[in-house]
Amino acid sequence: MGGVIASQFLQNPKPIQLNKSTVAELTDLGIEDAGKDYLPESLFSWDSFSTVKGFTMLVLGGFLVGFGTRYAGGCTSGHAISGLSNLQLPSLTAVVGFFIGGLLSVHFLLPLFV
Amino acid sequence: MKFVKFLLVGVVFGITLTKAEIISWYRIYEMFRFQSFHMYGVIGSAVVLGVIVIWFAKKTSLKGMNGDFISMPAKEKVWVRYLVGGTLFGLGWALTGACPGPIYILIGNGFTIFLVVLLSAVIGTFTYGLVRDKLPH
């Protein structure tokens, strides 16, 4: 519901102010108009879902998010925010894991799907 | 009516994450490339505020709306599940640009393709339930 309210009544017509080197990098990868919307249409649309690459990325990504959240016993808000706020060492371990996964993903996994 | 408070907090959460651009795939990409302070600023300020609030709640034995003391269970003292599970989560987070909360918020924002991501995430949690006993924790 928050998402509906934000998109219907609180829209900002300006693009997201991304770092210029991020935009340049994404252009090199083949993602144009970086920051125009919340996400690249070329990767997240029903059109891309009907391609093998797009389908694999969406389904695999979602599966990893769900499986990883349960295995790690929490997600960004559970570990990075609530866990760290409660000074939990296990949450810090989980956040280190988030970054290992995230870095592997942007460097090796993502280029396969763009 | 008991659930109205949860609904309100959820709505505020959804608006905040949208306006703070946390639901943006680009912001997540930028974070994992260490090219912007944006996400670190948002998460960092949330943690600083969280530390203060939790410290205050413990110090003053603060009670919640239901009259019970506010307490947060400590996490288990193991590390394999956190590191391995966290890494798998990170792989998916960077790929989809969405952690569980934003998946719902993106659908609310009209990105209906995230229904696919939601469905596969639910299948992911279900699969964890099936193989849980065979995994190291």
gemmi code that builds the backbone of each chain (N, CA, C; Angstrom):
import gemmi

chains = {
    "A": [
        ("MET", (0.824, -1.220, 0.000), (0.000, 0.000, 0.000), (0.858, 1.270, 0.000)),
        ("GLY", (1.949, 1.214, 0.757), (2.871, 2.360, 0.771), (3.394, 2.639, -0.627)),
        ("GLY", (3.684, 1.559, -1.355), (4.188, 1.701, -2.720), (3.165, 2.340, -3.634)),
        ("VAL", (1.897, 1.950, -3.463), (0.819, 2.530, -4.278), (0.699, 4.023, -3.979)),
        ("ILE", (0.671, 4.376, -2.710), (0.532, 5.791, -2.325), (1.703, 6.603, -2.863)),
        ("ALA", (2.927, 6.068, -2.689), (4.106, 6.798, -3.145), (4.080, 7.014, -4.654)),
        ("SER", (3.657, 5.984, -5.405), (3.699, 6.132, -6.861), (2.544, 6.980, -7.390)),
        ("GLN", (1.417, 6.979, -6.675), (0.259, 7.744, -7.157), (0.300, 9.211, -6.754)),
        ("PHE", (0.764, 9.477, -5.548), (0.636, 10.841, -5.015), (1.944, 11.556, -4.710)),
        ("LEU", (3.019, 10.805, -4.632), (4.259, 11.431, -4.161), (5.383, 11.308, -5.181)),
        ("GLN", (5.013, 11.307, -6.451), (6.030, 11.048, -7.458), (6.986, 12.205, -7.676)),
        ("ASN", (8.216, 11.849, -7.953), (9.236, 12.829, -8.271), (9.590, 12.628, -9.745)),
        ("PRO", (9.322, 13.628, -10.582), (9.554, 13.429, -12.021), (11.035, 13.418, -12.393)),
        ("LYS", (11.886, 13.846, -11.479), (13.314, 13.913, -11.801), (13.956, 12.524, -11.716)),
        ("PRO", (14.962, 12.270, -12.560), (15.626, 10.963, -12.480), (16.442, 10.826, -11.193)),
        ("ILE", (16.815, 9.590, -10.873), (17.641, 9.326, -9.691), (19.054, 9.837, -9.951)),
        ("GLN", (19.592, 10.567, -8.981), (20.926, 11.169, -9.137), (22.012, 10.137, -8.854)),
        ("LEU", (22.329, 9.344, -9.868), (23.347, 8.313, -9.680), (24.736, 8.895, -9.905)),
        ("ASN", (25.725, 8.189, -9.388), (27.109, 8.559, -9.652), (27.362, 8.450, -11.163)),
        ("LYS", (28.067, 9.434, -11.712), (28.286, 9.441, -13.166), (29.035, 8.201, -13.636)),
        ("SER", (29.993, 7.725, -12.819), (30.735, 6.529, -13.252), (29.836, 5.291, -13.239)),
        ("THR", (28.830, 5.261, -12.344), (27.870, 4.152, -12.358), (27.092, 4.164, -13.661)),
        ("VAL", (26.630, 5.372, -14.039), (25.848, 5.505, -15.276), (26.698, 5.080, -16.478)),
        ("ALA", (27.965, 5.522, -16.501), (28.853, 5.182, -17.617), (29.071, 3.668, -17.687)),
        ("GLU", (29.282, 3.068, -16.524), (29.484, 1.616, -16.456), (28.277, 0.853, -16.983)),
        ("LEU", (27.101, 1.307, -16.554), (25.865, 0.633, -16.967), (25.645, 0.793, -18.462)),
        ("THR", (26.003, 1.972, -18.993), (25.870, 2.179, -20.438), (26.767, 1.194, -21.184)),
        ("ASP", (27.995, 1.015, -20.662), (28.912, 0.043, -21.269), (28.326, -1.368, -21.242)),
        ("LEU", (27.620, -1.678, -20.143), (27.003, -3.005, -20.018), (25.802, -3.158, -20.948)),
        ("GLY", (25.290, -2.022, -21.431), (24.135, -2.071, -22.327), (22.836, -1.638, -21.666)),
        ("ILE", (22.948, -1.010, -20.486), (21.743, -0.500, -19.837), (21.693, 1.012, -20.037)),
        ("GLU", (20.714, 1.444, -20.814), (20.644, 2.871, -21.127), (19.698, 3.602, -20.188)),
        ("ASP", (19.799, 4.929, -20.180), (18.938, 5.777, -19.351), (18.957, 5.374, -17.875)),
        ("ALA", (20.143, 5.031, -17.365), (20.242, 4.618, -15.958), (19.739, 5.728, -15.041)),
        ("GLY", (18.819, 5.373, -14.145), (18.298, 6.338, -13.187), (17.008, 6.994, -13.618)),
        ("LYS", (16.563, 6.731, -14.851), (15.340, 7.354, -15.342), (14.138, 6.875, -14.538)),
        ("ASP", (14.147, 5.585, -14.219), (13.085, 5.026, -13.376), (13.777, 4.310, -12.205)),
        ("TYR", (13.012, 3.607, -11.386), (13.636, 2.916, -10.255), (14.496, 1.736, -10.688)),
        ("LEU", (14.209, 1.199, -11.876), (14.965, 0.045, -12.339), (14.997, -0.002, -13.858)),
        ("PRO", (15.976, -0.736, -14.426), (16.062, -0.805, -15.886), (14.948, -1.682, -16.479)),
        ("GLU", (14.180, -1.058, -17.334), (13.059, -1.751, -17.982), (13.534, -2.961, -18.782)),
        ("SER", (14.785, -2.839, -19.341), (15.281, -3.931, -20.190), (15.462, -5.235, -19.410)),
        ("LEU", (15.621, -5.137, -18.067), (15.783, -6.347, -17.260), (14.506, -6.746, -16.540)),
        ("PHE", (13.671, -5.720, -16.207), (12.494, -5.992, -15.389), (11.198, -5.610, -16.102)),
        ("SER", (10.769, -6.451, -17.003), (9.489, -6.217, -17.665), (8.947, -7.575, -18.084)),
        ("TRP", (7.676, -7.615, -18.437), (7.100, -8.890, -18.868), (7.712, -9.329, -20.193)),
        ("ASP", (8.232, -8.326, -20.963), (8.931, -8.671, -22.214), (10.204, -9.449, -21.920)),
        ("SER", (10.970, -8.951, -20.927), (12.227, -9.640, -20.606), (11.950, -11.010, -19.978)),
        ("PHE", (10.802, -11.114, -19.288), (10.422, -12.387, -18.654), (10.252, -13.488, -19.695)),
        ("SER", (9.864, -13.094, -20.907), (9.622, -14.102, -21.946), (10.900, -14.532, -22.655)),
        ("THR", (12.059, -13.943, -22.265), (13.318, -14.424, -22.819), (13.981, -15.371, -21.814)),
        ("VAL", (14.841, -16.258, -22.291), (15.481, -17.239, -21.406), (16.311, -16.528, -20.338)),
        ("LYS", (17.099, -15.527, -20.778), (17.952, -14.778, -19.850), (17.133, -14.071, -18.776)),
        ("GLY", (16.126, -13.333, -19.246), (15.299, -12.556, -18.326), (14.581, -13.452, -17.335)),
        ("PHE", (14.023, -14.537, -17.832), (13.305, -15.484, -16.982), (14.247, -16.050, -15.919)),
        ("THR", (15.441, -16.485, -16.361), (16.401, -17.084, -15.433), (16.802, -16.089, -14.358)),
        ("MET", (17.067, -14.837, -14.760), (17.511, -13.829, -13.801), (16.443, -13.572, -12.743)),
        ("LEU", (15.192, -13.389, -13.164), (14.118, -13.072, -12.221), (13.838, -14.234, -11.272)),
        ("VAL", (13.769, -15.439, -11.848), (13.427, -16.603, -11.021), (14.589, -16.978, -10.094)),
        ("LEU", (15.809, -16.988, -10.648), (16.982, -17.326, -9.830), (17.193, -16.272, -8.733)),
        ("GLY", (17.091, -14.998, -9.114), (17.272, -13.918, -8.140), (16.272, -14.016, -7.002)),
        ("GLY", (15.013, -14.200, -7.339), (13.970, -14.314, -6.327), (14.194, -15.511, -5.424)),
        ("PHE", (14.562, -16.637, -6.040), (14.804, -17.864, -5.274), (15.926, -17.650, -4.252)),
        ("LEU", (17.020, -17.023, -4.704), (18.159, -16.778, -3.807), (17.772, -15.850, -2.665)),
        ("VAL", (16.973, -14.819, -2.970), (16.528, -13.902, -1.917), (15.712, -14.660, -0.869)),
        ("GLY", (14.772, -15.472, -1.317), (13.922, -16.206, -0.385), (14.692, -17.243, 0.412)),
        ("PHE", (15.465, -18.064, -0.301), (16.245, -19.118, 0.351), (17.277, -18.522, 1.300)),
        ("GLY", (17.987, -17.499, 0.823), (19.033, -16.863, 1.627), (18.479, -16.203, 2.881)),
        ("THR", (17.327, -15.564, 2.748), (16.726, -14.905, 3.909), (16.411, -15.917, 5.004)),
        ("ARG", (15.852, -17.060, 4.608), (15.500, -18.074, 5.608), (16.753, -18.735, 6.195)),
        ("TYR", (17.706, -19.043, 5.333), (18.928, -19.701, 5.789), (19.680, -18.781, 6.764)),
        ("ALA", (19.803, -17.516, 6.387), (20.537, -16.567, 7.233), (19.689, -16.082, 8.403)),
        ("GLY", (18.409, -16.442, 8.419), (17.544, -16.032, 9.523), (17.279, -14.541, 9.554)),
        ("GLY", (17.258, -13.907, 8.393), (16.948, -12.474, 8.360), (17.435, -11.830, 7.091)),
        ("CYS", (16.907, -10.656, 6.795), (17.288, -9.965, 5.568), (17.964, -8.646, 5.926)),
        ("THR", (17.839, -7.674, 5.039), (18.476, -6.385, 5.277), (17.960, -5.732, 6.563)),
        ("SER", (16.647, -5.710, 6.726), (16.118, -5.049, 7.930), (16.363, -5.906, 9.174)),
        ("GLY", (16.248, -7.229, 9.031), (16.432, -8.107, 10.189), (17.855, -8.126, 10.716)),
        ("HIS", (18.838, -8.163, 9.803), (20.231, -8.223, 10.239), (20.924, -6.865, 10.187)),
        ("ALA", (20.943, -6.247, 8.994), (21.738, -5.028, 8.827), (21.201, -3.902, 9.712)),
        ("ILE", (19.883, -3.818, 9.857), (19.339, -2.708, 10.647), (19.014, -3.134, 12.082)),
        ("SER", (18.066, -4.079, 12.257), (17.692, -4.462, 13.622), (18.822, -5.192, 14.333)),
        ("GLY", (19.452, -6.120, 13.657), (20.499, -6.933, 14.272), (21.698, -6.092, 14.703)),
        ("LEU", (22.171, -5.240, 13.789), (23.319, -4.392, 14.132), (22.928, -3.400, 15.234)),
        ("SER", (21.684, -2.903, 15.190), (21.224, -1.970, 16.231), (21.250, -2.624, 17.600)),
        ("ASN", (21.005, -3.941, 17.607), (20.994, -4.687, 18.871), (22.385, -5.248, 19.173)),
        ("LEU", (23.389, -4.771, 18.433), (24.789, -5.136, 18.621), (25.025, -6.656, 18.579)),
        ("GLN", (24.431, -7.290, 17.586), (24.559, -8.740, 17.451), (25.691, -9.094, 16.492)),
        ("LEU", (26.687, -9.829, 17.001), (27.799, -10.239, 16.153), (27.336, -11.133, 14.991)),
        ("PRO", (26.414, -12.091, 15.232), (25.931, -12.918, 14.119), (25.350, -12.081, 12.976)),
        ("SER", (24.720, -10.961, 13.310), (24.167, -10.111, 12.254), (25.270, -9.482, 11.423)),
        ("LEU", (26.373, -9.158, 12.089), (27.507, -8.599, 11.352), (28.058, -9.656, 10.387)),
        ("THR", (28.105, -10.910, 10.854), (28.524, -12.015, 9.986), (27.608, -12.099, 8.768)),
        ("ALA", (26.306, -11.974, 9.012), (25.344, -12.045, 7.911), (25.555, -10.889, 6.933)),
        ("VAL", (25.821, -9.687, 7.466), (26.023, -8.532, 6.589), (27.285, -8.729, 5.747)),
        ("VAL", (28.341, -9.303, 6.354), (29.550, -9.622, 5.590), (29.169, -10.578, 4.451)),
        ("GLY", (28.331, -11.570, 4.778), (27.834, -12.493, 3.750), (27.073, -11.760, 2.653)),
        ("PHE", (26.202, -10.820, 3.029), (25.436, -10.054, 2.025), (26.402, -9.413, 1.030)),
        ("PHE", (27.496, -8.879, 1.556), (28.437, -8.186, 0.679), (29.267, -9.152, -0.160)),
        ("ILE", (29.643, -10.296, 0.418), (30.357, -11.293, -0.397), (29.468, -11.670, -1.583)),
        ("GLY", (28.209, -11.997, -1.281), (27.263, -12.374, -2.330), (27.024, -11.250, -3.316)),
        ("GLY", (26.801, -10.046, -2.794), (26.512, -8.893, -3.659), (27.660, -8.584, -4.592)),
        ("LEU", (28.880, -8.644, -4.059), (30.052, -8.331, -4.887), (30.255, -9.396, -5.960)),
        ("LEU", (30.123, -10.671, -5.574), (30.230, -11.746, -6.567), (29.178, -11.542, -7.651)),
        ("SER", (27.988, -11.150, -7.201), (26.869, -10.989, -8.121), (27.099, -9.867, -9.132)),
        ("VAL", (27.460, -8.668, -8.672), (27.629, -7.566, -9.636), (28.825, -7.797, -10.562)),
        ("HIS", (29.843, -8.515, -10.061), (31.021, -8.705, -10.914), (30.921, -9.898, -11.865)),
        ("PHE", (30.285, -10.983, -11.400), (30.305, -12.205, -12.217), (28.939, -12.670, -12.719)),
        ("LEU", (27.932, -12.540, -11.851), (26.624, -13.094, -12.213), (25.823, -12.146, -13.124)),
        ("LEU", (25.768, -10.888, -12.684), (24.958, -9.909, -13.414), (25.367, -9.749, -14.888)),
        ("PRO", (26.684, -9.658, -15.177), (27.060, -9.494, -16.593), (26.548, -10.613, -17.505)),
        ("LEU", (26.227, -11.783, -16.929), (25.702, -12.873, -17.742), (24.292, -12.605, -18.227)),
        ("PHE", (23.569, -11.759, -17.473), (22.149, -11.580, -17.763), (21.813, -10.266, -18.479)),
        ("VAL", (22.781, -9.334, -18.501), (22.479, -8.029, -19.093), (22.561, -8.077, -20.616)),
    ],
    "B": [
        ("MET", (-9.495, -4.656, 14.008), (-8.915, -3.325, 14.237), (-7.539, -3.398, 14.899)),
        ("LYS", (-7.285, -4.550, 15.528), (-6.007, -4.762, 16.202), (-4.824, -4.609, 15.245)),
        ("PHE", (-5.098, -4.882, 13.972), (-3.992, -4.916, 13.024), (-3.728, -3.577, 12.343)),
        ("VAL", (-4.545, -2.586, 12.671), (-4.392, -1.283, 12.023), (-2.997, -0.716, 12.261)),
        ("LYS", (-2.479, -0.912, 13.470), (-1.145, -0.364, 13.762), (-0.063, -0.989, 12.877)),
        ("PHE", (-0.206, -2.295, 12.628), (0.781, -2.948, 11.750), (0.656, -2.408, 10.321)),
        ("LEU", (-0.603, -2.229, 9.921), (-0.870, -1.720, 8.579), (-0.253, -0.327, 8.398)),
        ("LEU", (-0.450, 0.520, 9.409), (0.080, 1.889, 9.324), (1.604, 1.894, 9.237)),
        ("VAL", (2.248, 1.085, 10.079), (3.705, 1.027, 10.042), (4.172, 0.533, 8.675)),
        ("GLY", (3.461, -0.454, 8.130), (3.803, -0.979, 6.812), (3.676, 0.078, 5.727)),
        ("VAL", (2.614, 0.853, 5.776), (2.395, 1.898, 4.773), (3.510, 2.941, 4.846)),
        ("VAL", (3.853, 3.353, 6.067), (4.931, 4.337, 6.234), (6.253, 3.768, 5.711)),
        ("PHE", (6.489, 2.490, 6.024), (7.709, 1.806, 5.562), (7.774, 1.815, 4.030)),
        ("GLY", (6.640, 1.501, 3.403), (6.596, 1.459, 1.936), (6.862, 2.813, 1.309)),
        ("ILE", (6.253, 3.858, 1.870), (6.464, 5.206, 1.332), (7.925, 5.616, 1.532)),
        ("THR", (8.439, 5.366, 2.737), (9.819, 5.769, 3.047), (10.819, 5.090, 2.116)),
        ("LEU", (10.679, 3.783, 1.934), (11.636, 3.065, 1.092), (11.536, 3.481, -0.374)),
        ("THR", (10.336, 3.877, -0.784), (10.193, 4.370, -2.158), (10.885, 5.722, -2.306)),
        ("LYS", (10.563, 6.640, -1.402), (11.112, 7.995, -1.521), (12.615, 8.046, -1.265)),
        ("ALA", (13.125, 7.124, -0.450), (14.563, 7.098, -0.188), (15.315, 6.343, -1.293)),
        ("GLU", (14.558, 5.874, -2.293), (15.115, 5.169, -3.457), (15.789, 3.839, -3.091)),
        ("ILE", (15.408, 3.303, -1.927), (15.973, 2.015, -1.498), (15.456, 0.887, -2.391)),
        ("ILE", (14.303, 1.114, -3.017), (13.730, 0.073, -3.871), (14.339, 0.093, -5.270)),
        ("SER", (15.286, 1.018, -5.481), (15.847, 1.137, -6.823), (16.982, 0.149, -7.073)),
        ("TRP", (16.845, -0.621, -8.143), (17.894, -1.551, -8.555), (19.211, -0.804, -8.751)),
        ("TYR", (19.143, 0.416, -9.284), (20.348, 1.210, -9.532), (21.094, 1.532, -8.241)),
        ("ARG", (20.329, 1.851, -7.199), (20.961, 2.191, -5.919), (21.690, 1.003, -5.321)),
        ("ILE", (21.128, -0.188, -5.504), (21.762, -1.396, -4.977), (23.045, -1.680, -5.767)),
        ("TYR", (22.955, -1.529, -7.073), (24.132, -1.740, -7.932), (25.251, -0.780, -7.525)),
        ("GLU", (24.866, 0.486, -7.360), (25.817, 1.529, -6.985), (26.480, 1.204, -5.632)),
        ("MET", (25.671, 0.699, -4.701), (26.194, 0.340, -3.385), (27.249, -0.760, -3.504)),
        ("PHE", (26.929, -1.812, -4.277), (27.866, -2.925, -4.399), (29.087, -2.585, -5.253)),
        ("ARG", (29.033, -1.456, -5.950), (30.212, -0.998, -6.680), (30.953, 0.066, -5.879)),
        ("PHE", (30.478, 0.348, -4.665), (31.055, 1.380, -3.781), (31.192, 2.718, -4.487)),
        ("GLN", (30.150, 3.092, -5.251), (30.231, 4.333, -6.010), (29.358, 5.438, -5.440)),
        ("SER", (28.688, 5.149, -4.339), (27.838, 6.190, -3.774), (27.691, 5.981, -2.275)),
        ("PHE", (27.510, 7.070, -1.570), (27.321, 6.996, -0.125), (25.852, 6.762, 0.216)),
        ("HIS", (24.978, 6.930, -0.789), (23.529, 6.924, -0.554), (23.017, 5.801, 0.357)),
        ("MET", (23.222, 4.554, -0.060), (22.699, 3.422, 0.706), (23.368, 3.301, 2.072)),
        ("TYR", (24.669, 3.581, 2.109), (25.380, 3.505, 3.392), (24.845, 4.560, 4.347)),
        ("GLY", (24.492, 5.724, 3.786), (23.926, 6.794, 4.608), (22.576, 6.392, 5.170)),
        ("VAL", (21.723, 5.802, 4.333), (20.382, 5.419, 4.780), (20.471, 4.307, 5.829)),
        ("ILE", (21.218, 3.239, 5.517), (21.315, 2.114, 6.458), (22.057, 2.557, 7.719)),
        ("GLY", (23.130, 3.324, 7.531), (23.925, 3.788, 8.670), (23.113, 4.634, 9.634)),
        ("SER", (22.321, 5.568, 9.099), (21.535, 6.417, 10.003), (20.441, 5.604, 10.692)),
        ("ALA", (19.904, 4.588, 9.987), (18.896, 3.721, 10.617), (19.515, 2.942, 11.773)),
        ("VAL", (20.758, 2.486, 11.584), (21.420, 1.717, 12.645), (21.745, 2.618, 13.842)),
        ("VAL", (22.234, 3.821, 13.560), (22.548, 4.746, 14.663), (21.290, 5.023, 15.484)),
        ("LEU", (20.194, 5.324, 14.804), (18.935, 5.578, 15.510), (18.475, 4.315, 16.257)),
        ("GLY", (18.617, 3.169, 15.586), (18.220, 1.898, 16.203), (18.994, 1.602, 17.481)),
        ("VAL", (20.308, 1.838, 17.439), (21.143, 1.602, 18.629), (20.637, 2.463, 19.786)),
        ("ILE", (20.354, 3.718, 19.491), (19.896, 4.638, 20.544), (18.542, 4.186, 21.099)),
        ("VAL", (17.610, 3.858, 20.213), (16.267, 3.465, 20.659), (16.313, 2.167, 21.465)),
        ("ILE", (17.077, 1.181, 20.992), (17.140, -0.098, 21.712), (17.839, 0.088, 23.067)),
        ("TRP", (18.884, 0.882, 23.076), (19.582, 1.174, 24.339), (18.607, 1.818, 25.325)),
        ("PHE", (17.832, 2.783, 24.825), (16.865, 3.503, 25.664), (15.774, 2.553, 26.171)),
        ("ALA", (15.301, 1.681, 25.261), (14.232, 0.750, 25.645), (14.706, -0.213, 26.737)),
        ("LYS", (15.966, -0.669, 26.621), (16.506, -1.595, 27.624), (16.744, -0.876, 28.947)),
        ("LYS", (17.298, 0.297, 28.856), (17.658, 1.102, 30.031), (16.423, 1.446, 30.864)),
        ("THR", (15.347, 1.784, 30.179), (14.161, 2.266, 30.897), (13.073, 1.202, 30.985)),
        ("SER", (13.408, -0.039, 30.551), (12.414, -1.117, 30.520), (11.115, -0.647, 29.866)),
        ("LEU", (11.280, -0.074, 28.721), (10.151, 0.492, 27.972), (9.137, -0.593, 27.596)),
        ("LYS", (7.860, -0.248, 27.704), (6.820, -1.202, 27.332), (6.221, -0.846, 25.981)),
        ("GLY", (5.842, -1.875, 25.232), (5.210, -1.650, 23.943), (3.723, -1.386, 24.119)),
        ("MET", (3.009, -1.252, 23.009), (1.572, -0.934, 23.065), (0.759, -2.043, 23.737)),
        ("ASN", (1.271, -3.287, 23.663), (0.535, -4.395, 24.273), (0.860, -4.548, 25.763)),
        ("GLY", (1.716, -3.669, 26.288), (2.008, -3.691, 27.716), (3.192, -4.546, 28.104)),
        ("ASP", (3.758, -5.296, 27.123), (4.937, -6.108, 27.428), (6.209, -5.286, 27.252)),
        ("PHE", (7.262, -5.714, 27.938), (8.544, -5.043, 27.751), (9.025, -5.262, 26.321)),
        ("ILE", (9.665, -4.234, 25.773), (10.221, -4.383, 24.422), (11.531, -5.137, 24.544)),
        ("SER", (11.621, -6.289, 23.875), (12.882, -7.017, 23.924), (13.154, -7.597, 22.561)),
        ("MET", (14.423, -7.763, 22.250), (14.786, -8.359, 20.973), (15.578, -9.621, 21.241)),
        ("PRO", (15.128, -10.753, 20.696), (15.843, -11.999, 20.953), (17.257, -11.939, 20.384)),
        ("ALA", (18.208, -12.467, 21.126), (19.587, -12.526, 20.625), (19.658, -13.568, 19.518)),
        ("LYS", (20.550, -13.334, 18.560), (20.724, -14.307, 17.473), (21.518, -15.494, 17.999)),
        ("GLU", (21.339, -16.644, 17.331), (22.082, -17.837, 17.738), (23.587, -17.609, 17.596)),
        ("LYS", (24.343, -18.228, 18.488), (25.799, -18.049, 18.439), (26.452, -19.068, 17.509)),
        ("VAL", (26.104, -19.017, 16.267), (26.737, -19.859, 15.252), (27.144, -18.924, 14.125)),
        ("TRP", (27.847, -19.448, 13.126), (28.216, -18.519, 12.061), (27.994, -19.055, 10.650)),
        ("VAL", (27.951, -20.379, 10.481), (27.851, -20.928, 9.124), (26.588, -20.432, 8.426)),
        ("ARG", (25.452, -20.543, 9.126), (24.197, -20.141, 8.486), (24.191, -18.658, 8.122)),
        ("TYR", (24.813, -17.844, 8.970), (24.806, -16.410, 8.692), (25.683, -16.067, 7.498)),
        ("LEU", (26.852, -16.705, 7.442), (27.777, -16.395, 6.356), (27.293, -16.982, 5.029)),
        ("VAL", (26.920, -18.264, 5.059), (26.504, -18.919, 3.809), (25.136, -18.397, 3.365)),
        ("GLY", (24.197, -18.343, 4.295), (22.867, -17.824, 3.969), (22.951, -16.379, 3.513)),
        ("GLY", (23.787, -15.601, 4.218), (23.961, -14.188, 3.856), (24.520, -14.042, 2.455)),
        ("THR", (25.487, -14.903, 2.103), (26.080, -14.832, 0.764), (25.046, -15.159, -0.314)),
        ("LEU", (24.245, -16.192, -0.072), (23.206, -16.545, -1.053), (22.210, -15.393, -1.195)),
        ("PHE", (21.843, -14.810, -0.057), (20.935, -13.666, -0.085), (21.534, -12.514, -0.887)),
        ("GLY", (22.832, -12.239, -0.639), (23.510, -11.148, -1.336), (23.526, -11.350, -2.845)),
        ("LEU", (23.732, -12.599, -3.275), (23.714, -12.907, -4.715), (22.372, -12.507, -5.323)),
        ("GLY", (21.295, -12.879, -4.643), (19.961, -12.563, -5.148), (19.632, -11.085, -5.036)),
        ("TRP", (20.096, -10.464, -3.963), (19.808, -9.046, -3.719), (20.400, -8.189, -4.840)),
        ("ALA", (21.661, -8.469, -5.201), (22.302, -7.666, -6.236), (21.684, -7.941, -7.609)),
        ("LEU", (21.204, -9.175, -7.814), (20.618, -9.531, -9.105), (19.257, -8.842, -9.307)),
        ("THR", (18.390, -8.955, -8.321), (17.044, -8.397, -8.460), (16.975, -6.948, -7.981)),
        ("GLY", (17.977, -6.511, -7.228), (17.946, -5.159, -6.679), (16.871, -4.996, -5.623)),
        ("ALA", (16.401, -6.108, -5.066), (15.317, -6.020, -4.091), (15.497, -7.048, -2.989)),
        ("CYS", (15.380, -6.599, -1.739), (15.304, -7.537, -0.632), (13.809, -7.734, -0.347)),
        ("PRO", (13.455, -8.584, 0.608), (12.034, -8.946, 0.727), (11.039, -7.767, 0.825)),
        ("GLY", (11.306, -6.776, 1.658), (10.369, -5.646, 1.779), (10.123, -4.952, 0.453)),
        ("PRO", (11.196, -4.499, -0.210), (11.028, -3.826, -1.499), (10.319, -4.650, -2.575)),
        ("ILE", (10.357, -5.986, -2.500), (9.626, -6.769, -3.508), (8.151, -6.362, -3.477)),
        ("TYR", (7.584, -6.297, -2.278), (6.169, -5.889, -2.139), (5.978, -4.439, -2.554)),
        ("ILE", (6.928, -3.586, -2.142), (6.785, -2.151, -2.419), (6.867, -1.883, -3.917)),
        ("LEU", (7.730, -2.626, -4.611), (7.834, -2.468, -6.065), (6.536, -2.880, -6.755)),
        ("ILE", (5.926, -3.957, -6.268), (4.639, -4.378, -6.842), (3.626, -3.251, -6.630)),
        ("GLY", (3.626, -2.661, -5.444), (2.731, -1.525, -5.162), (3.001, -0.338, -6.066)),
        ("ASN", (4.253, -0.166, -6.436), (4.630, 0.929, -7.329), (4.267, 0.644, -8.788)),
        ("GLY", (3.722, -0.519, -9.033), (3.259, -0.830, -10.381), (4.196, -1.706, -11.193)),
        ("PHE", (5.302, -2.139, -10.596), (6.223, -3.027, -11.322), (5.749, -4.467, -11.112)),
        ("THR", (4.722, -4.843, -11.873), (4.057, -6.128, -11.620), (4.943, -7.333, -11.915)),
        ("ILE", (6.038, -7.114, -12.644), (6.944, -8.227, -12.931), (7.510, -8.806, -11.634)),
        ("PHE", (7.506, -8.008, -10.561), (8.036, -8.497, -9.283), (7.138, -9.550, -8.634)),
        ("LEU", (5.962, -9.763, -9.211), (5.145, -10.893, -8.767), (5.897, -12.197, -9.025)),
        ("VAL", (6.661, -12.216, -10.113), (7.480, -13.392, -10.439), (8.563, -13.580, -9.383)),
        ("VAL", (9.226, -12.458, -9.036), (10.292, -12.515, -8.029), (9.709, -12.955, -6.682)),
        ("LEU", (8.533, -12.423, -6.364), (7.874, -12.795, -5.103), (7.580, -14.291, -5.061)),
        ("LEU", (7.021, -14.789, -6.150), (6.677, -16.209, -6.210), (7.934, -17.075, -6.054)),
        ("SER", (9.013, -16.713, -6.761), (10.206, -17.554, -6.645), (10.863, -17.394, -5.279)),
        ("ALA", (10.725, -16.216, -4.654), (11.254, -16.057, -3.292), (10.493, -16.948, -2.318)),
        ("VAL", (9.169, -17.022, -2.493), (8.361, -17.888, -1.626), (8.761, -19.351, -1.838)),
        ("ILE", (8.988, -19.716, -3.110), (9.454, -21.078, -3.401), (10.821, -21.309, -2.733)),
        ("GLY", (11.655, -20.254, -2.724), (12.970, -20.348, -2.066), (12.844, -20.624, -0.577)),
        ("THR", (11.948, -19.927, 0.099), (11.786, -20.149, 1.542), (11.226, -21.548, 1.797)),
        ("PHE", (10.343, -21.988, 0.906), (9.735, -23.305, 1.030), (10.799, -24.393, 0.854)),
        ("THR", (11.683, -24.168, -0.146), (12.757, -25.125, -0.402), (13.686, -25.210, 0.812)),
        ("TYR", (13.956, -24.064, 1.424), (14.789, -24.067, 2.635), (14.156, -24.978, 3.689)),
        ("GLY", (12.852, -24.840, 3.840), (12.143, -25.681, 4.803), (12.326, -27.164, 4.517)),
        ("LEU", (12.366, -27.503, 3.234), (12.509, -28.908, 2.851), (13.905, -29.468, 3.113)),
        ("VAL", (14.940, -28.627, 2.883), (16.310, -29.142, 2.983), (17.007, -28.725, 4.280)),
        ("ARG", (16.283, -28.005, 5.127), (16.838, -27.450, 6.358), (17.681, -28.448, 7.179)),
        ("ASP", (17.168, -29.647, 7.364), (17.860, -30.628, 8.207), (19.175, -31.102, 7.611)),
        ("LYS", (19.320, -30.941, 6.308), (20.538, -31.424, 5.654), (21.610, -30.337, 5.565)),
        ("LEU", (21.263, -29.096, 5.934), (22.207, -27.989, 5.795), (22.984, -27.734, 7.083)),
        ("PRO", (24.253, -27.321, 6.956), (25.005, -26.925, 8.155), (24.519, -25.559, 8.660)),
        ("HIS", (24.431, -25.394, 9.979), (23.972, -24.106, 10.510), (24.973, -23.429, 11.431)),
    ],
}
model = gemmi.Model(1)
for chain_id, residues in chains.items():
    chain = gemmi.Chain(chain_id)
    for i, (resn, *xyz) in enumerate(residues, 1):
        res = gemmi.Residue()
        res.name, res.seqid = resn, gemmi.SeqId(i, " ")
        for name, pos in zip(("N", "CA", "C"), xyz):
            atom = gemmi.Atom()
            atom.name, atom.element = name, gemmi.Element(name[0])
            atom.pos, atom.b_iso = gemmi.Position(*pos), 0.0
            res.add_atom(atom)
        chain.add_residue(res)
    model.add_chain(chain)
structure = gemmi.Structure()
structure.add_model(model)
structure.setup_entities()
